[in-house]
Amino acid sequence: MPEFPNTPATLANWQEYIKQMKLERGFNTDDKIKECFLLVEEVGELFKAIRKSEGWRIDSNAKAQDNVAHELADCLIFLLSIANQHDIDVETALREKEEINNTRTWVKKEKTA
């Protein structure tokens, strides 16, 4: 089993952990589209968990997700896996994207009645 990153872990530590964990568990795949579909499934489970936590009605026959934190973690696992498949350093990508975002002008919309 790969070593779980120590706290506080860097994004690079997590990416490496996910890469090794997927290999060890036999989940490693080169199918990038499949990984994207699995991410979307996990996002759906996250939304179900949020709906449940907010007290929204859900289908009593549907598998209801109870833990928003666990569903967020599942989403992060697939995001990092997809980044690994594309040889993307997520921390570098985040820093680069925020540099771009910081050059933009953000307009706050007024609430309408």
Number of C-alpha atoms within 10 A of each C-alpha: 9 13 10 13 15 9 6 7 10 11 15 15 15 19 24 17 20 22 20 17 17 15 14 12 9 9 11 16 13 11 10 14 10 12 18 15 12 16 20 14 14 20 18 15 23 24 16 22 22 18 17 17 13 9 9 10 8 12 7 7 6 8 10 15 18 16 15 18 12 14 21 16 13 18 21 18 20 20 19 22 26 23 16 16 16 11 9 14 14 17 13 12 12 11 11 11 11 12 11 10 11 9 8 9 7 8 6 6 6 6 5 4 3
